[in-house]
Amino acid sequence: MTGERQSGRMRIQYLQAMLNQDVGYFDIDTSTGEIVNSISTDTALVQDAISEKVRGFNLMCNHIAEL
């Protein structure tokens, strides 16, 4: 859940940053599909990493609570 929220925020911020670029920024040899794929891939990696860290933290807390 936390990872999903964070990746959603990242997507919004990424899109806002892209829309704030000068027109010349888009004159590079990059297609729209490559940009969209990059956003999706990067945010999915962050989401997975955050979710894994939260899961590990929860397991650690449960283990400590059992002591």
Secondary structure, DSSP 8 states (H G I E B T S, - for coil): -HHHHHHHHHHHHHHHHHHTS-GGGGGSS--HHHHHHHHHHHHHHHHHHHHHHHHHHHHHHHHHHH-
